[in-house]
Amino acid sequence: MRTCLIDIPGLTSRLLNQLAELSPPPWFDAMLDTGCSVIKPVQPAVTMPAQATYSTGKTPAEHGIIANGVPAYRMPALREHLDLSNFADYRCNISFWEQSNKLLTAPRVWAGDGAHPETAAMLFVQSSMGNAADVVVTPKPQHTPDGKTIATCWSDPDELYPALREAFGEFPLHHYWGPLAGIKSSEWIAAASRLVWEEYPTDLHWVYMPQLDYDLQRLGPDDPRIAESLSEVLGLLTPLVEKVNADGGRVLIVSEYGMTPVNRSVAINEHLHKAGLLVVDESSEVDYVESRAFAMVDHQVAHVYCPELSAQTTVRALLEAMPEVARIYTGAERGEVGLDCERAGDVVAFSHEDGWFEYRWWDDPAKAPDWATKIDIHRKPGYDPLEMFADPESLKARDPHAVRILADKPQLIKGSHGTLPADEADWPVLIGHGEAADHLDATDIAGLL
């Protein structure tokens, strides 16, 4: 039986209760009747580690995806798998959202062992370029020498994206991420997914729909508009689900993590800089050669790289003094959260669930690099949720390069993820699998595909 796996990050049982008041589509109610299980999320509970765990059945230490970023400055061998066609100087240090499947160190479950689906389609799923699956569509913007960005996608087979572009127009990249992220990109993904289901049949059809994720970060999980956003996404998915059901296929809905309300943040690198561990050069950039410690931050997790044992001791003491930091792991302790591997930070820290980590190392906006106020996911050595908020005047120019984000207003972020929420109502869910298990581990998902 063919399976359509719909990935809606941020979906939790708490949100399902809110959705009930809005009369979701009948097909969704029917899926809930067939089973809904809570998933103990992978640590860190962020996009790329979660997706890698779901598709391999392994922990981050085993599959190698320890965050949405890659510590290439620490491990030069990783650079051969990076896209260095643009911003190479930055991406050779810390690079976020690298798409190479070769960065995984464990095989996908559809690699052909006979016990799992043998063919797969990955639509907007991360780490999907380079023999990741039989069918792939993923955003791959082109950056021109004059600084412009051309919105396009990479596909396998080559002719797939041109066919989708002819049917639905160019992929609306500027509505996929940034201050304009929302319904337009979701409409495109939902429509394209239905066409691919029909024209490029595979055993597993994996579709990633991130709109709810962005709204949760901007509004917070307690905002009543979140249920409306979820309802909107489910409505867009109706034609795809109805087609899968008509073809005798199976639909599963999964989320990668849940979000919790946040009201505080901490810039670990600023503290490392003030302690003399992180060194900044004359261009206000991190000097990775001279620095004794640097934190690659990603939502609610911070991977702190400091190979000297003396620096690790200093860093741990510094983090323990921060009230925003909830858990700290060094050395073999990292195995408690599946992060005991070379790619992970020498010190791994998780925030409390009401906070998150900023990547900045400056204490004055005047000292920031020029790209700090831009939408620039490849030059920033950390995840920056503030890219979803822009100065309204800069948006009026209708030029993506003129957009200035509100980089000095971390209080705008209302929801985050990455740590393990105390309440299971804020954990991710799997819907429609028909199994009796009320609780699953993230590593169990691969076996249910």
C-alpha positions in Angstrom: 0.0 0.0 0.0 1.3 3.4 -0.9 1.8 5.8 2.0 1.5 9.6 2.0 3.3 11.0 5.0 2.3 14.6 5.6 4.7 16.4 7.9 3.2 19.4 9.8 5.8 20.6 12.3 4.4 22.1 15.5 1.3 19.9 15.6 0.5 18.7 19.1 -2.4 17.2 21.0 -2.9 20.6 22.6 -3.4 22.2 19.2 -5.7 19.3 18.2 -8.0 20.2 21.1 -8.1 23.9 19.9 -8.8 22.8 16.3 -11.9 20.8 17.4 -13.8 24.1 17.7 -13.2 25.0 14.1 -14.8 21.9 12.4 -11.8 20.4 10.6 -12.3 18.5 7.3 -14.2 15.2 7.6 -11.1 13.3 6.4 -9.1 14.6 9.3 -11.7 13.6 11.9 -11.7 10.1 10.3 -7.9 9.9 10.6 -8.0 10.8 14.3 -10.5 8.0 14.8 -7.9 5.5 13.4 -5.2 6.5 16.0 -3.2 9.4 17.4 0.0 8.8 19.4 2.2 11.2 21.2 5.9 11.0 20.1 8.8 11.6 22.5 10.8 14.0 20.3 14.4 13.6 19.3 16.9 15.9 21.1 17.3 18.5 19.9 13.8 18.7 18.6 14.5 20.8 15.5 13.8 20.2 11.8 16.8 18.4 10.3 17.6 16.0 13.3 13.9 15.1 13.5 13.6 14.4 9.8 16.8 12.4 9.8 15.6 10.3 12.7 12.2 9.7 11.2 13.8 8.4 8.0 16.6 6.3 9.5 15.3 5.2 12.8 18.6 6.4 14.4 19.6 9.0 16.9 21.5 12.2 15.9 24.8 10.6 17.1 24.1 7.7 14.7 22.9 9.6 11.7 25.1 12.7 12.1 22.5 15.4 11.9 22.9 17.2 15.2 21.3 20.5 14.3 20.1 22.5 11.4 23.7 23.7 11.1 27.0 22.1 10.3 30.2 22.9 12.2 32.5 22.8 9.2 35.2 25.0 10.7 35.6 22.3 13.3 35.4 19.4 10.8 36.9 20.4 7.5 36.1 17.0 5.9 32.4 18.1 6.0 33.1 20.8 3.5 33.1 18.5 0.5 29.4 18.0 1.1 28.5 21.7 1.4 27.1 23.9 -1.3 29.9 26.3 -1.7 28.5 28.0 -4.8 27.8 31.1 -2.7 29.0 32.5 0.6 31.7 29.9 0.6 33.8 31.8 3.2 31.0 31.7 5.6 29.7 28.2 4.9 33.1 26.7 5.4 32.8 27.8 9.1 29.2 27.3 10.2 26.6 26.6 7.5 22.9 26.2 8.1 20.3 24.4 5.9 22.8 22.4 3.9 20.8 20.0 1.6 23.2 17.2 0.8 22.0 13.7 1.7 25.7 12.7 2.0 25.8 14.5 5.4 23.8 11.6 6.8 25.9 8.8 8.3 23.0 6.3 8.4 20.9 4.9 5.5 17.3 5.9 4.9 14.8 3.1 5.7 13.8 2.9 2.0 17.4 1.9 1.0 16.1 -1.5 0.0 16.3 -3.9 3.0 12.9 -5.4 2.0 11.3 -4.5 5.3 10.4 -0.9 4.4 9.2 1.1 1.4 11.7 0.7 -1.5 10.9 3.9 -3.4 10.3 7.3 -1.9 9.5 10.9 -2.8 10.7 13.7 -0.6 8.9 17.0 -1.2 10.5 20.0 0.6 12.1 17.7 3.1 15.6 18.6 4.2 18.9 16.8 3.4 17.3 15.5 0.2 19.8 16.4 -2.6 22.0 13.6 -3.9 20.4 10.2 -4.2 18.3 10.7 -1.1 15.1 9.4 -2.7 13.7 8.4 -6.1 11.8 11.7 -6.4 12.9 15.0 -4.8 11.7 18.6 -5.0 13.4 21.1 -2.7 14.0 24.9 -2.8 17.4 25.8 -4.3 17.6 29.6 -4.9 20.3 30.9 -7.2 22.4 33.8 -6.0 23.7 36.0 -8.7 27.1 38.0 -8.5 25.1 41.3 -8.1 23.4 40.0 -4.9 20.1 39.0 -6.4 18.2 35.9 -5.5 16.4 33.8 -8.2 13.6 31.7 -6.7 13.8 28.2 -8.1 13.8 24.6 -6.9 16.1 21.6 -7.5 14.4 18.4 -8.5 15.1 14.8 -9.3 14.3 13.9 -12.0 15.5 17.1 -13.7 12.3 17.6 -15.6 10.1 17.5 -12.6 10.4 21.1 -11.4 10.0 22.6 -14.8 6.8 20.6 -15.1 5.6 21.9 -11.7 6.6 25.4 -12.7 4.6 25.2 -15.9 1.5 23.9 -13.9 1.7 26.2 -10.9 4.2 29.0 -11.7 7.5 29.7 -10.1 7.8 28.5 -6.5 7.0 31.5 -4.3 10.3 31.4 -2.3 9.7 34.7 -0.6 6.5 33.3 0.9 8.3 30.2 2.1 10.6 32.0 4.6 10.9 35.5 5.9 8.3 38.1 6.9 6.0 37.1 4.0 6.0 33.4 4.8 2.5 32.0 4.7 -0.3 30.6 2.6 1.1 31.2 -0.9 3.9 28.7 -0.5 1.6 26.3 1.2 -0.8 26.4 -1.7 2.0 25.7 -4.1 3.4 22.8 -2.1 0.0 21.2 -1.6 -0.9 21.4 -5.3 2.5 20.2 -6.4 2.3 17.2 -4.0 -0.9 16.1 -5.5 0.5 16.2 -9.0 3.7 14.3 -7.9 1.5 11.6 -6.2 -0.3 11.1 -9.5 2.6 11.4 -12.0 5.5 10.0 -10.0 4.2 7.1 -7.9 6.4 5.9 -5.1 5.8 3.6 -2.1 6.4 6.6 0.3 5.3 10.1 -0.5 6.7 12.5 2.1 5.4 16.1 2.1 6.7 18.9 4.4 4.2 21.8 5.2 6.0 24.3 7.4 3.4 27.1 7.6 2.1 26.2 11.1 5.7 26.2 12.4 6.3 29.9 11.3 3.0 31.0 12.8 3.8 29.3 16.1 7.1 31.2 16.3 5.5 34.5 15.4 2.3 34.2 17.5 3.0 31.6 20.1 1.0 28.4 20.7 -1.6 30.0 22.9 -2.7 32.5 20.3 -6.2 31.7 19.0 -5.1 32.3 15.4 -2.9 29.2 15.5 -5.9 26.9 15.2 -7.1 28.9 12.3 -3.6 28.5 10.6 -3.8 24.7 11.2 -7.3 24.6 9.7 -6.1 26.5 6.7 -3.3 24.1 6.1 -5.6 21.1 6.4 -8.0 22.7 3.9 -5.2 23.0 1.4 -4.3 19.3 1.8 -7.8 18.1 1.1 -7.4 17.5 -2.6 -4.2 15.5 -2.0 -5.7 13.4 0.8 -8.9 12.7 -1.2 -6.7 11.5 -4.1 -4.6 9.3 -1.9 -7.7 7.7 -0.4 -9.3 7.3 -3.8 -6.2 5.5 -5.0 -6.3 3.1 -2.0 -3.3 4.7 -0.3 -2.7 5.4 3.3 -2.3 8.9 4.8 -0.3 9.5 7.9 0.2 12.9 9.5 3.3 13.5 11.7 4.9 16.4 13.5 8.5 16.7 14.3 8.2 18.7 17.6 5.8 20.9 19.5 6.3 24.4 20.6 6.0 26.2 23.9 5.4 29.9 24.6 8.7 31.8 25.1 9.3 35.2 26.8 13.1 35.4 27.2 16.2 34.7 25.2 20.0 34.6 25.9 22.9 35.4 23.5 25.4 32.8 24.6 28.1 34.1 22.2 27.9 37.5 23.8 28.8 36.0 27.1 31.6 33.9 25.5 32.9 37.1 23.9 32.9 39.1 27.2 34.7 36.2 28.9 37.4 36.4 26.3 36.7 32.9 24.8 35.1 34.1 21.6 37.3 36.4 19.5 36.0 38.9 17.0 38.1 40.3 14.1 38.1 43.9 12.9 35.1 43.2 10.6 33.0 42.2 13.6 33.1 38.6 12.5 33.9 35.6 14.6 37.6 34.6 14.4 37.2 30.8 14.4 40.9 30.2 14.5 41.6 32.4 17.6 38.4 31.7 19.5 38.5 29.2 22.3 34.8 28.7 22.3 31.9 29.4 20.0 28.2 28.4 20.2 26.2 27.2 17.2 22.7 28.0 18.4 19.5 26.5 17.0 16.2 27.5 18.7 16.5 26.0 22.2 19.8 24.1 21.8 23.4 25.4 21.8 26.3 23.4 20.6 29.4 25.0 22.1 32.7 24.0 20.4 35.7 24.3 22.7 38.1 21.4 22.2 40.4 22.5 25.1 39.4 20.8 28.3 40.2 24.0 30.3 37.8 26.0 28.0 35.1 23.3 28.4 35.3 23.7 32.2 35.1 27.5 31.9 32.2 27.3 29.5 30.3 24.9 31.7 30.7 27.2 34.7 29.6 30.2 32.6 26.5 28.4 31.4 25.6 27.1 34.9 25.5 30.8 36.0 22.9 31.6 33.3 19.3 31.3 34.6 18.1 30.8 31.0 20.0 27.5 30.7 18.2 24.4 31.9 20.4 21.5 31.0 24.1 21.1 30.2 25.9 18.0 28.8 29.6 17.5 28.3 31.7 14.5 27.2 29.9 11.1 27.6 26.9 12.9 29.3 25.9 13.9 25.8 24.8 10.3 25.2 21.9 10.9 27.5 20.3 13.0 24.7 21.7 11.0 21.7 24.4 13.6 21.0 27.6 11.8 22.0 29.5 12.2 18.7 32.2 14.3 17.0 29.8 16.7 15.3 28.0 17.7 18.4 29.3 20.5 20.6 31.8 19.7 23.3 29.3 21.3 25.6 25.6 21.0 24.7 23.1 23.3 26.4 19.3 23.4 26.3 17.3 26.3 27.4 14.2 26.2 29.6 11.1 25.8 27.5 10.1 29.4 28.0 13.3 30.7 26.4 15.5 30.4 23.3 19.1 31.1 22.2 20.2 34.0 20.0 23.3 33.6 17.9 24.7 37.2 18.2 27.9 38.0 19.9 27.6 41.9 20.1 26.0 44.0 22.8 25.4 47.0 20.6 23.6 46.9 17.2 26.3 49.3 15.8 28.9 46.5 16.3 26.9 44.0 14.3 27.9 42.6 10.9 26.0 44.2 8.0 24.1 41.0 7.3 22.6 40.9 10.8 19.6 42.9 9.7 19.1 41.0 6.5 17.4 37.7 5.5 20.5 35.7 5.1 20.3 32.1 6.2 23.8 31.1 4.9 26.0 33.8 6.4 24.5 33.6 9.9 26.2 31.0 12.1 23.0 30.3 13.9 19.2 30.1 13.4 17.6 33.6 13.4 13.9 33.6 13.9 13.8 37.4 13.7 14.1 37.0 9.9 10.3 36.6 10.1 9.9 40.2 11.2 10.8 43.2 9.0 10.7 47.0 9.2 7.3 47.8 7.5 8.9 50.6 5.5 11.5 48.3 4.0 8.8 46.0 2.8 7.2 48.8 0.8 10.1 48.8 -1.7 9.0 45.4 -2.9 12.7 44.5 -3.2 13.8 41.5 -1.1 17.3 42.9 -0.8 16.0 46.1 0.7 14.2 44.3 3.5 15.6 45.1 7.0 14.6 42.7 9.7 14.0 43.7 13.3 17.3 42.1 14.5 17.3 43.9 17.9 13.9 42.8 19.0 14.1 39.2 20.3 11.0 39.8 22.4 9.0 39.4 19.1 9.5 35.7 19.2 6.5 34.0 21.0 7.1 30.3 20.4 10.2 28.0 20.2 11.2 24.4 20.3 14.3 22.2 20.7 14.2 21.1 24.3 11.9 18.4 25.8 8.6 20.1 27.1 7.5 19.0 30.5 3.9 18.5 29.4 3.3 15.7 26.8 0.5 17.8 25.4 3.3 19.9 23.8 5.0 16.8 22.2 4.7 15.9 18.5 2.1 13.4 17.3 1.5 10.7 14.7 -2.1 10.5 13.4 -3.7 7.7 11.3 -1.3 4.8 11.9 -3.9 2.5 13.5 -1.5 1.2 16.1 -2.4 0.8 19.8 0.6 2.5 21.1 -0.2 5.7 23.0 3.5 6.7 23.2 6.2 6.4 20.6 9.9 7.3 20.5 11.1 9.4 17.5 13.2 6.4 16.4 10.0 4.3 16.1 8.6 6.3 13.2 10.8 4.7 10.6 9.4 1.3 11.4 5.8 2.5 10.9 6.3 4.0 7.4 
